[in-house]
Amino acid sequence: MEIEVTDFNDSESLINQEFRHEWYVIETILTSMPLHLKASSQSGIEGNPIFDPVGTNQFIKTELVKQGWYPNIPIPKIYQFLGKDIDCGKTGILIEFKFSNYPFLLNNVLRSELFFKSKITLQSEVTQLVIIITKAKMFPASNSTLYYEQAVKQLTALTKYKVFDVPIRLVGLFEKIEETTTIVWSQYEQQRSRKIIQQKQGQCIISLGKKQNSRSIIKIL
């Protein structure tokens, strides 16, 4: 895949000074990842290929764990009203995969800000940096799921009024247009299930939508 990043609260300088290796590992995993797709269950487009959040999440997490990252870091009980765990972390970096509904981005940002300012330890480290990974708008996806361009606007508006201070690097997942792209197609136990029963590799071509700002069209080869 291809990636695009937007930095908030001087996260670029922090990464270059303190977390260059950690970012290299993350970047390498993301850019080597095939596009994960599944069949849509939405009425009217049932069976059409759409972005697969579960398969994407699983791939990134598995590869990070191989590189020594900690998965599903428990949130201390005192703060579990904000959620159960954090997707991955290491050496003061928290990584969140945001492929779900867009309002959850703000929950993740505010709880990260709480961890940052309270200096509470997670895996024996205080939070210094947050990396949020999401998909680009170009991919057909389930209704109301967050996309990168939307997240940029949300975090830019919050930064303007200093709503949060924690350094954040926002990462968007993209693919090239009109080129053969490697995919992993996941089949699930049932609609809306998170249990993958089969995965197979293939290829697709992504074309621009018929209207400006519309989702791209994915043709499985």
C-alpha positions, 0 to 999 in steps of 0.5 A: 500500500501507499501511505500519507501522513499528517503530523500534529503537535510537532510529532514529526520532530519527535519521531525524527529525534526519538523514534526513527527506528520505530517509525521505520518498522511501522512504515515498512509494514504498512507499505508492504501490506496488500489491500484487504477486501471483503464482500459488502453486506449493504443492501443494494451493493451486496457482494461488491468489494469493499475495504476490509477493516478486520483483515487489515487490523489483523495483518498490521497487528500480527506484523507489529507483534513479530517486531516486538510490539505489544498488542491489546494493551489494557487500559487501567481500570480507573480509565476503562470508561474510555475503552478496554485496550489500545491496539498496539504499543511500545516504548511510549508509542501508542498505535490505534487502528481507526477503521470503525465509525468516525466518532470513535476517533475523538474518543481515541484522541481524548483518552490518549490526551488523558494518558499523555497528561496524567503520565500514567504508565502503559506497559511500563512506559508513559505516553509520548506519541500516538500514531493513528492509522486509517484508510483513505476516502478512495476505498468503498467501505461500510457506511459512516466509517472514518477516512483519512481526509475526514480525520485530517479535518477533525484533528486540524480543527481541534489543533487550531484551538489547542484541544489536545497537546499529545503529539499525533501522527495520522497515517492514511492508507492509499493505493495507486489508481489504474494499476494492478494491485495485490489483494487479500480477500477475506470470507467471514463466518457470516455477515457482520462477523469478525471471524475469518474462515478463509483468505485468498490472494488475488489482484484488482484494479482500482478506477476513479469513481464516475463523479467527483469525490465519489468512491473508487471502483474496484474490479477483481481480476 
